[in-house]
Amino acid sequence: MKLTNFTSLKEQLINSRKLSKDSDFEIYEEIFNFELDYKTIDLVEVLFYGFDDQSEDIEMQNSLLNYIMKIFNNYPIEEQLEVLIVNKNSFLPHAENWFLSFLCRYMIEKSNSQKILKIFKKYSVTNDTIYLLNKLIIFTNDLPFEEIKNNIKFLLKEIS
């Protein structure tokens, strides 16, 4: 597939993100085979639309998350976080848990807390940030990572 139109790709992802029929998988398979030239932050912003908490294939969604993280690894953490937070509405409300999964990956490192705080303050309304951080507390309840929970508490204290 020659990628010429991100708008078309976005529409295809929105229409297939539940992965409820065999044809829905085609776009994901094509994405995973994109040439290196396409693996950019611009592509990531579109790929966010491929997530759905009600998807019938969690493995494909997890593969998409890992694919995005591989692209993200070519960019500084601040840029990754900015793209994620600026594009949070690509996930909401249909893929809130996937957004929280992405955010969790950054919450493990205490050093990222200040970066997350700075970007949330710059690009998000305080009430929205507090809502998402509270959702993140619930989301991480069963996780064994105390660092994440402590970093969330820090962020909530700083935002409030």
N, C-alpha and C positions, 0 to 999 in steps of 0.2 A: 504494500500500500504506500503510495506517495502521499505524504501528509501536506495538504495545501490549505486546509481550512480548519482552524481550531474550533470554530463555531459548529461546524458539522460534527466534529469529534465529540464535542460537549453534548450535543443533542443525542448522538448515538449512545453515549454513556448513560445519560439520564434515562433513555428508553430501555436500556438493557441491564441496569444496575441491580435489579432483583434477581437476575440470572435464573429465571423461572422456565426458560425454554432453551433448547439446544442452540438456536441461532444467536442467543444473547452472548455466548462465549466467544463468538468470532471476533468481535471488536477487541476484547481483552487479549486474545492470542495475537492479533495484529499489533497491538500496542507493545507487547513484550518483545516483538521482533523489530521495532523501530530502529532505524540507523542512529548512530551516535549523534549525528547532527541535530536530531529532534529532541534529544534528552536534555532539556533545559528547564529552567524555572517556569518559563511560559507553558511548557507542556504539563508540568506538575499542577499548575493552577487549574488546568482543564481536567486532569486526571482525578482531582478531588471530587468531581461530580460522579465518579464511578462507584462511590460507596453508598451502601444502604444497610441500615441495621436489620432490615427484614429480608436481606438477601438469602436465597436458598442455597448459596454455595459460599460458605465462610472461608474456605481454603483459597478460592479465587480472589476474594476480597483481601485476604491476608497476603497473597502474592502481589497484589497491586500495592499494598502498603509497603512491602519490602522493596518493590521496584522503585517506588517514589523515594524511599530512604536511600537507595543506591544513587539516585540522581542528586538528592540533597547533599550527599557526602562530598560533592564537588564544589560546594558553596559554604561560606562561613555560617556558623550557628545563628548569628544575628539575622542573616538574610533568610535562612530556613524558617526561623520563628516568625519573621515579618510576613513571609508568604503564607504561612499557616494561619496566623491570626488575622491578617487582612482578608483572607479568603474563607474565614470560618462559616460564612453564610452558604458556602458551597455544600456544607455538611448539614446545615440546620434546616428543618428539624429532623429530616429523614435519616441522618447518619451521625447523630450526636455522639454515640459511643465510639465511632471511628475517629472523630475529632479528638475525643478524650484520649484515645489510644495513642494518637500522634503526640499530643501534649504530654502524656505520661513519659514518653521516651526522653523528653527534655527535662522533666522534673526530677529525674534520678540524680542529676548532678546539681549540687548546691550552687556551683558557680554560674549555672544558667538562670537561677532565680532572679537576679538583678536584670538580666537581659529580657526575661519574660515580662517582668514588671514594667520595664521601660517601654516595651512594645505594646503591651496591653494599654498602658496609660496613653500612648500616642494614638492608637488605632481603635480603641474600644471604649464604649460607654462604661462607666464604673459599675452600674447595676448589672450590665451584661457580663462583665468580668467576674463579679461576685457570684452571679448565678452559675457560671461555668466552673468556677473554682469549687463551689459547693457541690456541684454535680460530680466533679473530679474526686472529691472526698468520698462520696458514695461509691463511685466507680472503682476506687482503689481500696475499698474496705477489706476485700478478701485477698489483697496482694500482700506479700510479706515484706515489702520494701518500706521500712520506716522513714527512709530518706525522703521519699516522695511525699508522704504524709506531713513530715516536718516542713518541707519546702512549700507545700500548699498552705499550711498554717501561716508561714512567714508571709507569703503573698497576700493572703486574706487580711492579715494585720496591716500590711503596708498599703493596701488598696483602700481599706475602710477609713 
